[in-house]
Amino acid sequence: MSEQPGQGSTSPPTAPAHGFSAITARPVRADDADLARDLIARTSDFGRFDWFAESEDFGHAARSTARRAGNGQVAGSGSANGQAARSWWRPNLWGPSRWLRGWRLVVGVTVLAVTCTLLGGVVGGFIVVRSQGTLTDRSYSLPAVPSASTDRPASSVAGIAARDMPGVVMIKVNGDEGTGSGFLIKGGYIITDNHVVTLDGLVVGASLQVYFSNGTSAQGLLVGRDPYSDIAVIKTVGMTDLPALPLGNSAGVDVGDPVLAIGSPLGLADTVTSGIVSAVGRPVQPAAGTPGSPEVFFDAIQTDAPINPGNSGGPLVNASGQVIGIDAAIDTLGADPITGTQGGSIGLGFAIPMDQARRVVAELIRSGHATHSVIGASFNANFSGNGAQIVTGRGAVAPGGPAAQAGLQAGDVITKLGGQSISNAYSLLDAVRSLAPGSRVGVTFVGNGQTQQTELTLGSASS
């Protein structure tokens, strides 16, 4: 039967057999109350044992022994059951005083670490400032500015631009509703695109203001325009002795030839970009500005020289500064879905060949109107085979027209025109529009399942 202290027994209990040394309990005197409380706390919780004795524990035990000796007890005497009361050894328990001393240590270490960090930052910053200060030199100066070079080779981009820019103009339509480019030719006439002077077919009879590279401007008057070739001619009022650009031979252009595009992209006048001819004879069909507007077809000069909105109507010139094309279209990745604005250059620009434009420009200056070539047949835009198929049914071939006179019939498929391969109806119309009315060309076609050849003379229609 177990006994509790002070209940039915006068002898002090012995240490329990748990394998650990314990401090023997004894009657408590008033002068040793604090030690008793400490001992009871230390022997009541086995989970708080610390296997490392501290020097103050030994001192505490010694003082306790001395007090007992002064009261008539012999230090180190055995207990009633014969066990020694080894009060000099006791486990290091974390009582309130121990927690206080632990927190003081933590706070002290933390304060020391923060102090060292701040001191290190201040010292490091001082060192950096001092080291940066040593990098400056009050007596330092750059070499003198060399004399400017004004001599550019005539064949360089700068040389070509210097010669040609005075002959390139910016055109504003209906105030600031639209901006395009143009270039001067003999007689003070200005060549531009039809879609520039009509705002993509939205207006007729728009007011035109022409701005020259020397900073002057003048009113522009429309001489004539051709919606089928996308070419227009205007002339300024009261301006004389205007510089004209030389016109080149677009038939002599080859892939890889260097070219320059000069114009006013996004209203930025006198802008020059350079590149090469990327392709020739590229079939192009710019989208019509408004429903019912004539579709434009031409075999274009393709270039990677950056062309952007506002470049339209400006010249594409070769390495000699001669105009070989009229900038007319670009291919983009689409309009901005947020702003709705047209996309910019991605290196796919297209120019109307100057040889094709010559005839139209001359006709517009002479009469205010131009003609374009026709073949006298309607073609199936949805034909999935190779070539351009004449539609079936009545009216497919105009009676007495060029196609009828050449023996072409409804359902025939044209695969070549003048030696140029035809892939679909659009490429056929490109090839036809690129030729002058009255041109006689060979035609290869498939009729009744057999490949046949014939010749036809292109007809003419007024713009």
C-alpha positions as CSV (number, residue, x, y, z in Angstrom):
1,M,0.0,0.0,0.0
2,S,1.6,3.3,-1.1
3,E,1.7,6.1,1.3
4,Q,1.6,9.9,0.7
5,P,3.9,12.3,2.6
6,G,2.5,13.2,6.0
7,Q,-0.1,10.5,6.0
8,G,0.4,7.6,8.5
9,S,4.2,7.5,8.4
10,T,6.9,9.4,10.3
11,S,9.9,8.1,8.3
12,P,10.9,10.0,5.1
13,P,10.2,8.1,1.9
14,T,13.0,6.7,-0.2
15,A,13.8,7.5,-3.8
16,P,11.6,5.6,-6.3
17,A,13.3,2.9,-8.4
18,H,13.3,4.7,-11.8
19,G,17.0,4.5,-12.4
20,F,17.7,8.2,-11.8
21,S,19.3,9.7,-8.7
22,A,16.8,11.6,-6.6
23,I,17.0,14.1,-3.7
24,T,15.7,12.7,-0.4
25,A,12.7,14.5,1.0
26,R,12.9,15.8,4.6
27,P,11.0,18.0,7.0
28,V,11.0,21.6,5.9
29,R,12.2,24.4,8.1
30,A,11.2,28.0,7.7
31,D,14.8,29.2,7.0
32,D,15.1,26.7,4.1
33,A,11.6,27.3,2.5
34,D,13.0,28.6,-0.8
35,L,15.3,25.6,-1.1
36,A,12.4,23.2,-0.3
37,R,10.2,24.7,-3.0
38,D,13.0,24.4,-5.5
39,L,13.7,20.7,-4.5
40,I,10.0,19.7,-4.6
41,A,9.7,21.3,-8.0
42,R,12.8,19.6,-9.3
43,T,11.8,16.1,-8.0
44,S,8.2,16.3,-9.2
45,D,8.7,16.2,-13.0
46,F,11.0,13.6,-14.5
47,G,10.6,15.1,-17.9
48,R,12.5,18.2,-16.9
49,F,15.9,16.5,-16.1
50,D,19.0,18.1,-17.6
51,W,22.0,15.9,-17.8
52,F,24.4,18.8,-17.3
53,A,25.0,20.1,-13.8
54,E,25.8,23.8,-13.4
55,S,28.3,25.3,-10.9
56,E,25.6,27.2,-9.1
57,D,23.9,23.9,-8.3
58,F,27.0,22.8,-6.4
59,G,27.1,26.1,-4.6
60,H,23.5,25.9,-3.6
61,A,24.0,22.4,-2.2
62,A,27.0,23.5,-0.2
63,R,25.1,26.4,1.4
64,S,22.2,24.1,2.2
65,T,24.6,21.6,3.9
66,A,26.3,24.4,5.9
67,R,22.9,25.5,7.2
68,R,22.0,22.0,8.2
69,A,25.3,21.6,10.1
70,G,24.6,24.8,11.9
71,N,21.3,23.4,13.1
72,G,22.8,20.3,14.6
73,Q,22.7,18.0,11.7
74,V,25.8,16.4,10.2
75,A,26.5,17.1,6.6
76,G,26.4,14.0,4.5
77,S,24.6,11.9,7.2
78,G,22.4,9.0,6.0
79,S,18.6,9.0,6.0
80,A,16.4,6.9,8.2
81,N,16.4,4.0,5.6
82,G,20.1,4.1,5.2
83,Q,20.3,6.1,1.9
84,A,22.5,9.2,1.6
85,A,20.8,12.4,1.0
86,R,23.0,13.6,-1.9
87,S,21.6,17.1,-2.0
88,W,24.8,18.4,-3.8
89,W,23.6,16.8,-7.1
90,R,20.3,17.6,-8.6
91,P,18.9,17.8,-12.2
92,N,18.9,21.2,-13.9
93,L,15.2,21.9,-14.2
94,W,13.8,24.9,-16.1
95,G,11.9,26.7,-13.4
96,P,10.9,30.4,-13.7
97,S,14.4,31.6,-12.8
98,R,15.9,29.4,-15.5
99,W,13.5,30.7,-18.1
100,L,14.3,34.2,-17.2
101,R,18.0,33.5,-17.5
102,G,17.4,31.8,-20.9
103,W,15.4,34.7,-22.3
104,R,18.1,37.1,-21.1
105,L,20.6,35.1,-23.1
106,V,18.4,35.1,-26.2
107,V,17.8,38.8,-26.0
108,G,21.5,39.5,-25.5
109,V,22.5,37.4,-28.5
110,T,19.8,39.0,-30.7
111,V,20.8,42.5,-29.7
112,L,24.4,41.6,-30.4
113,A,23.5,40.2,-33.9
114,V,21.4,43.3,-34.8
115,T,24.2,45.6,-33.6
116,C,26.8,43.8,-35.6
117,T,24.5,43.9,-38.7
118,L,23.9,47.6,-38.4
119,L,27.5,48.3,-37.8
120,G,28.5,46.2,-40.8
121,G,26.1,48.0,-43.0
122,V,27.3,51.4,-41.9
123,V,30.9,50.5,-42.3
124,G,30.2,48.8,-45.7
125,G,28.3,51.8,-47.0
126,F,31.1,54.1,-45.8
127,I,33.6,52.0,-47.7
128,V,31.5,52.0,-50.9
129,V,31.0,55.7,-50.8
130,R,34.6,56.3,-50.2
131,S,35.5,53.9,-53.0
132,Q,33.0,55.5,-55.5
133,G,34.3,58.8,-54.6
134,T,37.7,57.8,-55.8
135,L,36.4,56.9,-59.3
136,T,35.7,60.6,-60.2
137,D,38.3,62.8,-61.8
138,R,37.7,66.6,-61.7
139,S,40.3,67.2,-64.4
140,Y,38.8,64.6,-66.9
141,S,37.7,65.7,-70.4
142,L,36.8,64.0,-73.6
143,P,38.7,64.4,-76.8
144,A,37.8,67.4,-79.1
145,V,34.9,66.9,-81.5
146,P,36.3,65.9,-84.9
147,S,35.2,67.8,-88.0
148,A,31.9,66.6,-89.4
149,S,32.1,64.4,-92.6
150,T,29.7,65.8,-95.2
151,D,31.1,63.8,-98.1
152,R,28.9,60.7,-98.7
153,P,29.5,58.2,-101.6
154,A,26.8,58.8,-104.3
155,S,25.9,55.1,-104.2
156,S,25.5,55.0,-100.4
157,V,22.1,55.1,-98.7
158,A,22.9,58.6,-97.4
159,G,24.0,59.7,-100.9
160,I,20.8,58.4,-102.6
161,A,18.6,59.8,-99.9
162,A,20.2,63.2,-100.2
163,R,19.5,63.3,-103.9
164,D,16.0,61.9,-103.8
165,M,14.3,63.3,-100.7
166,P,13.7,66.8,-102.2
167,G,11.5,65.1,-104.9
168,V,9.3,63.2,-102.3
169,V,6.3,64.9,-100.8
170,M,3.8,64.3,-98.0
171,I,0.1,64.5,-98.9
172,K,-2.6,65.4,-96.3
173,V,-6.2,64.6,-97.3
174,N,-9.2,66.5,-95.9
175,G,-7.0,68.2,-93.3
176,D,-5.8,65.4,-91.0
177,E,-8.2,62.7,-92.0
178,G,-5.5,60.9,-94.0
179,T,-1.8,61.1,-94.8
180,G,0.1,59.6,-97.7
181,S,3.2,60.1,-99.8
182,G,4.0,61.0,-103.4
183,F,6.9,61.9,-105.7
184,L,7.5,64.5,-108.4
185,I,8.1,63.8,-112.0
186,K,8.6,66.0,-115.1
187,G,6.3,68.9,-115.4
188,G,5.7,69.3,-111.6
189,Y,3.2,66.4,-111.6
190,I,3.0,64.2,-108.5
191,I,2.4,60.5,-108.6
192,T,0.6,58.8,-105.7
193,D,-1.9,56.0,-105.0
194,N,-5.6,56.2,-105.8
195,H,-6.4,55.0,-102.3
196,V,-4.5,57.9,-100.8
197,V,-6.5,60.6,-102.5
198,T,-9.8,58.8,-101.9
199,L,-9.1,57.6,-98.3
200,D,-9.4,54.0,-99.4
201,G,-12.4,54.8,-101.6
202,L,-14.4,56.6,-98.9
203,V,-14.4,60.1,-100.4
204,V,-14.4,61.7,-103.8
205,G,-13.1,65.2,-104.5
206,A,-11.2,65.5,-101.2
207,S,-9.1,68.5,-100.4
208,L,-5.3,67.9,-100.9
209,Q,-2.4,69.7,-99.3
210,V,1.1,68.9,-100.4
211,Y,4.2,69.3,-98.1
212,F,7.7,69.5,-99.6
213,S,11.0,68.5,-97.9
214,N,12.1,72.2,-97.7
215,G,9.2,73.0,-95.4
216,T,6.9,74.7,-97.9
217,S,3.4,73.5,-98.8
218,A,0.8,74.1,-101.5
219,Q,-2.6,73.1,-102.4
220,G,-2.9,70.0,-104.6
221,L,-5.4,69.4,-107.4
222,L,-6.4,66.0,-108.7
223,V,-5.4,65.5,-112.4
224,G,-6.8,62.0,-112.7
225,R,-7.0,58.6,-111.0
226,D,-7.4,54.9,-111.9
227,P,-9.0,52.7,-109.3
228,Y,-8.1,49.5,-111.2
229,S,-4.4,50.2,-111.1
230,D,-4.5,52.2,-107.8
231,I,-2.6,55.1,-109.4
232,A,-3.4,58.8,-109.2
233,V,-1.8,62.0,-110.4
234,I,-2.0,65.5,-108.8
235,K,-0.4,68.8,-109.4
236,T,0.3,71.7,-107.0
237,V,-0.9,75.3,-107.5
238,G,1.7,78.1,-108.0
239,M,4.8,75.9,-107.6
240,T,7.5,75.9,-110.3
241,D,11.0,74.5,-110.7
242,L,10.2,71.4,-108.6
243,P,12.8,68.7,-108.6
244,A,11.8,65.5,-110.4
245,L,12.9,62.0,-109.6
246,P,14.4,59.8,-112.4
247,L,12.2,56.9,-113.4
248,G,13.9,53.5,-113.7
249,N,13.2,50.2,-115.5
250,S,11.3,47.8,-113.3
251,A,11.7,44.9,-115.8
252,G,15.4,44.9,-114.9
253,V,14.9,44.4,-111.2
254,D,16.1,41.2,-109.7
255,V,15.8,39.5,-106.3
256,G,18.4,40.7,-103.9
257,D,18.8,44.2,-105.5
258,P,19.2,46.9,-102.8
259,V,16.3,49.3,-102.6
260,L,15.1,52.3,-100.6
261,A,11.6,53.4,-99.6
262,I,11.1,57.1,-99.0
263,G,7.9,58.6,-97.7
264,S,5.9,59.8,-94.6
265,P,5.0,56.7,-92.6
266,L,2.5,57.7,-89.8
267,G,3.0,61.3,-90.9
268,L,6.7,61.3,-90.3
269,A,8.0,63.2,-93.4
270,D,11.3,62.4,-95.2
271,T,11.6,58.9,-93.7
272,V,14.1,56.6,-95.4
273,T,14.2,52.8,-95.0
274,S,16.3,50.3,-96.8
275,G,16.2,46.7,-97.8
276,I,16.3,44.4,-100.8
277,V,14.0,43.1,-103.5
278,S,12.5,40.0,-102.0
279,A,10.5,38.8,-105.0
280,V,9.3,40.0,-108.4
281,G,6.0,39.3,-110.1
282,R,4.2,38.7,-106.8
283,P,0.4,38.6,-107.4
284,V,-1.2,41.1,-105.0
285,Q,-4.9,42.0,-104.5
286,P,-5.2,44.7,-101.9
287,A,-8.6,44.7,-100.2
288,A,-11.2,47.1,-101.6
289,G,-11.8,50.1,-99.3
290,T,-15.6,50.0,-99.8
291,P,-18.1,47.5,-101.1
292,G,-18.5,47.9,-104.9
293,S,-15.0,49.5,-105.4
294,P,-13.0,48.0,-108.2
295,E,-10.6,45.3,-107.2
296,V,-6.9,46.1,-107.7
297,F,-4.7,43.5,-109.3
298,F,-1.0,43.8,-110.1
299,D,2.2,41.8,-110.1
300,A,4.1,43.6,-107.5
301,I,7.8,44.1,-106.5
302,Q,8.1,42.6,-103.0
303,T,10.6,44.2,-100.6
304,D,11.6,43.9,-97.0
305,A,12.4,47.6,-96.7
306,P,10.0,48.7,-93.9
307,I,6.8,50.2,-95.3
308,N,4.1,51.4,-93.0
309,P,0.8,53.3,-93.3
310,G,1.6,56.7,-94.7
311,N,4.3,55.3,-97.1
312,S,1.6,54.6,-99.8
313,G,2.3,56.6,-103.0
314,G,6.0,57.1,-102.1
315,P,8.8,55.8,-104.4
316,L,10.8,52.6,-104.1
317,V,14.2,53.5,-105.6
318,N,17.1,51.4,-106.7
319,A,20.8,51.8,-106.0
320,S,21.0,54.5,-108.7
321,G,18.2,56.5,-107.1
322,Q,15.7,55.7,-109.9
323,V,12.1,55.0,-109.1
324,I,11.3,51.3,-109.9
325,G,8.0,51.1,-108.0
326,I,5.2,52.9,-106.2
327,D,4.7,51.8,-102.6
328,A,1.1,50.5,-102.4
329,A,0.5,47.8,-99.9
330,I,1.9,45.8,-97.0
331,D,1.0,42.5,-95.4
332,T,0.6,42.6,-91.7
333,L,-0.4,40.2,-88.9
334,G,-3.8,42.0,-88.6
335,A,-5.2,45.0,-86.8
336,D,-4.7,45.7,-83.1
337,P,-7.8,44.1,-81.4
338,I,-7.7,46.7,-78.7
339,T,-7.2,50.0,-80.6
340,G,-8.5,48.8,-84.0
341,T,-5.6,50.3,-85.7
342,Q,-3.8,48.8,-88.7
343,G,-0.7,46.7,-88.0
344,G,2.8,47.9,-89.0
345,S,5.6,46.5,-91.2
346,I,6.6,42.9,-90.8
347,G,9.0,43.1,-93.8
348,L,6.4,42.3,-96.5
349,G,5.9,45.4,-98.6
350,F,4.6,45.6,-102.2
351,A,5.1,48.2,-104.9
352,I,3.5,48.7,-108.3
353,P,6.2,48.2,-110.9
354,M,7.1,51.5,-112.6
355,D,6.8,50.0,-116.1
356,Q,3.2,49.2,-115.4
357,A,2.5,52.6,-113.9
358,R,4.1,54.6,-116.8
359,R,1.3,53.9,-119.2
360,V,-1.4,54.7,-116.7
361,V,0.3,57.9,-115.6
362,A,0.7,59.1,-119.2
363,E,-3.0,58.4,-119.9
364,L,-4.1,60.3,-116.8
365,I,-2.0,63.3,-117.6
366,R,-3.2,63.3,-121.2
367,S,-6.9,62.8,-120.6
368,G,-7.6,62.5,-116.9
369,H,-8.6,58.8,-117.5
370,A,-6.9,55.5,-118.0
371,T,-7.6,52.1,-119.5
372,H,-6.9,48.7,-118.3
373,S,-6.7,45.3,-120.1
374,V,-9.5,42.8,-120.1
375,I,-9.8,39.2,-121.3
376,G,-13.5,39.0,-122.0
377,A,-14.5,36.2,-119.7
378,S,-15.7,35.5,-116.1
379,F,-13.8,33.2,-113.9
380,N,-14.6,30.9,-111.0
381,A,-13.0,32.2,-107.8
382,N,-13.9,29.0,-105.9
383,F,-12.2,26.6,-108.3
384,S,-10.0,24.3,-106.2
385,G,-7.9,22.9,-109.1
386,N,-4.8,24.4,-110.6
387,G,-5.4,27.3,-113.0
388,A,-8.2,29.8,-113.7
389,Q,-11.5,28.2,-114.7
390,I,-14.0,30.0,-116.9
391,V,-17.4,29.8,-115.2
392,T,-20.1,27.6,-116.8
393,G,-23.4,28.8,-118.0
394,R,-24.6,31.7,-120.1
395,G,-22.5,34.8,-120.3
396,A,-19.3,33.1,-119.2
397,V,-17.5,34.3,-122.3
398,A,-18.3,37.7,-123.8
399,P,-19.4,37.3,-127.4
400,G,-16.8,38.8,-129.8
401,G,-14.4,39.4,-126.9
402,P,-10.7,38.4,-126.6
403,A,-11.5,35.0,-125.0
404,A,-14.2,34.2,-127.6
405,Q,-12.0,35.1,-130.5
406,A,-9.2,32.9,-129.1
407,G,-11.6,29.9,-129.0
408,L,-12.0,29.7,-125.2
409,Q,-15.3,28.3,-123.9
410,A,-17.1,28.0,-120.6
411,G,-15.4,25.5,-118.3
412,D,-12.0,25.8,-119.8
413,V,-9.1,26.1,-117.4
414,I,-6.2,28.5,-118.2
415,T,-2.9,27.3,-116.8
416,K,-0.5,29.8,-118.5
417,L,-0.7,33.3,-119.9
418,G,2.3,34.7,-121.9
419,G,4.6,32.1,-120.3
420,Q,3.5,32.9,-116.8
421,S,2.1,30.1,-114.7
422,I,-1.5,30.7,-113.6
423,S,-2.5,29.1,-110.2
424,N,-6.0,30.6,-109.8
425,A,-8.4,33.3,-111.1
426,Y,-6.7,36.0,-109.1
427,S,-3.2,35.3,-110.5
428,L,-4.7,35.4,-114.0
429,L,-6.2,38.9,-113.4
430,D,-2.9,40.1,-112.0
431,A,-1.2,39.0,-115.2
432,V,-3.8,40.5,-117.4
433,R,-3.8,43.9,-115.6
434,S,0.0,44.0,-115.7
435,L,-0.1,44.0,-119.5
436,A,-1.1,46.9,-121.7
437,P,-4.4,46.7,-123.7
438,G,-3.8,45.4,-127.1
439,S,-1.0,43.1,-126.0
440,R,-1.0,39.7,-127.9
441,V,-0.1,36.8,-125.6
442,G,0.0,33.0,-125.8
443,V,-2.5,31.0,-123.7
444,T,-2.2,27.4,-122.4
445,F,-5.5,25.9,-121.3
446,V,-7.2,22.6,-120.6
447,G,-10.5,22.0,-122.5
448,N,-12.4,18.8,-122.8
449,G,-9.8,17.1,-120.8
450,Q,-6.9,18.0,-123.1
451,T,-4.2,20.6,-122.9
452,Q,-4.4,23.1,-125.7
453,Q,-2.7,26.4,-126.7
454,T,-4.0,29.5,-128.4
455,E,-3.2,33.2,-128.7
456,L,-5.4,36.2,-127.8
457,T,-5.2,39.9,-127.9
458,L,-6.2,41.7,-124.7
459,G,-9.1,44.1,-124.8
460,S,-9.4,47.5,-123.3
461,A,-11.8,49.1,-120.8
462,S,-11.9,52.6,-119.4
463,S,-11.3,53.3,-115.7
